Amino acid sequence: MQDEMAIHMGRGLRSILHGFTSIEQLGEFGMPLDRNKSFSILLNTFIEGIHAVMLNQPET
């Protein structure tokens, strides 16, 4: 099950990276906020989610 979860997590990270960079390349971040801070918050939130999921996984 952990191998399967790793694939899901990898897909999630890839989607985050692709989506954020695509929006940035298109110049679609209209608000004058620091994009690097937004990206950092996004990644940290994803990582915290991974930790939460892994803590709730039954040990095999």
C-alpha positions in Angstrom: 0.0 0.0 0.0 2.9 2.4 0.7 4.1 2.0 -2.9 0.6 2.9 -4.2 0.5 5.9 -1.8 3.9 7.1 -3.0 2.5 7.1 -6.6 -0.5 9.2 -5.5 1.7 11.6 -3.6 4.0 11.9 -6.6 1.1 12.7 -8.9 -0.1 15.3 -6.5 3.3 17.0 -6.3 3.6 16.9 -10.1 0.2 18.4 -10.5 1.0 21.2 -8.0 4.3 22.0 -9.8 2.8 21.9 -13.3 -0.3 24.0 -12.3 1.7 26.6 -10.5 4.4 27.0 -13.1 1.8 27.1 -15.9 -0.2 29.8 -14.2 3.0 31.7 -13.6 4.2 31.4 -17.2 0.9 32.7 -18.5 1.2 35.7 -16.2 -2.2 34.8 -14.6 -1.2 35.7 -11.0 -3.0 39.0 -11.0 -2.6 40.0 -7.4 0.6 41.9 -6.4 1.6 39.2 -3.8 4.9 37.4 -3.6 4.6 34.4 -5.8 7.6 32.7 -4.0 5.8 33.0 -0.7 2.6 31.5 -2.3 4.6 28.6 -3.7 6.3 28.0 -0.4 3.0 28.0 1.5 1.5 25.6 -1.2 4.4 23.1 -0.9 4.5 23.3 2.9 0.8 22.6 3.0 1.2 19.6 0.7 4.1 18.3 2.8 2.1 18.7 6.0 -0.7 16.8 4.3 1.7 13.9 3.5 2.8 13.8 7.1 -0.9 13.7 8.3 -1.7 10.9 5.8 1.3 8.8 6.8 0.6 9.2 10.5 -2.9 7.7 9.8 -1.7 4.8 7.7 -1.8 1.4 9.3 1.6 -0.2 9.7 2.3 -3.2 7.5 
